[in-house]
Amino acid sequence: MEIMHILFAGGGTAGHINPALAIAGCIKKHHPDAKMSYIGTANKLEAKLVPDSGYDFYTIDVAGFQRKITLKNIARNVKAAALAVESSVRARKLLKQLKPDVVVGTGGYVSGPVLRQAQKLGIKTAIHEQNAFPGITTKMLAPHADCVMLAMPAAQKDLKLNKEPGITG
């Protein structure tokens, strides 16, 4: 029997990381042989929590775009645009190297390039949205995801889905 490999992507806050770790723990309980990996950023909370939980951890650099237009934010957005290209290339390389069966995104900027590249490569994707108001990354990726899991049923009204979501709340 082939070992199932699940790759998680998400981070920035415990609100994105802890659901991924909870899902991974549940899968491991029922499928102890399953391989779990995680892609996050090197300088956020996931860089500590994920390795401490015993899962393989890989990093990409990514930053969010600032919506308020100021001189400082314009400079930040130029850097974020450059990182968006770099993170997509790095995510694609990692996906080809790791060969996961499914990629699960739990939110945060880091999940964007990973899930988008997985979708382009034909790898199954799932999104877990824990908030009542989905973030931009979830809104962009949900229509192309194979599975969308919602903790809050109210989130469905803000998403354009091609399939019925799984509602856990």
C-alpha angles and dihedrals in degrees: 000000000000118000114245114235118203120186120199126201125188142096154128095113136036087246088070098034103045095056089053091050091047092051091047091050092050092049091048090051092056097031108030092177094057115117117228125197132172135205117202140134124289096230104046135078094274090067087070105029098049099050089042087058091055100250128132109259128203128178141219128178115239137152135193125244119252113234098198110081113230131137090255092049093049088059090047091051092051088054091045090053091052090047090049090061093043093046092051091053092046092046091051091050092049092048092051090047097045098038097202122193091220137006118215119199120200099179140266126106093286093064092061102072093035096053093039092053091045089053091049090050092050095248114147113256135198130186126206112200112190098178133080088228111048119222125241093262092055092046091053097045103035097080090060098040121110091219133016117194117197124197090189118044090209089070091072093074091063096050132080101216129182090201137034110272125236106244115205101171 
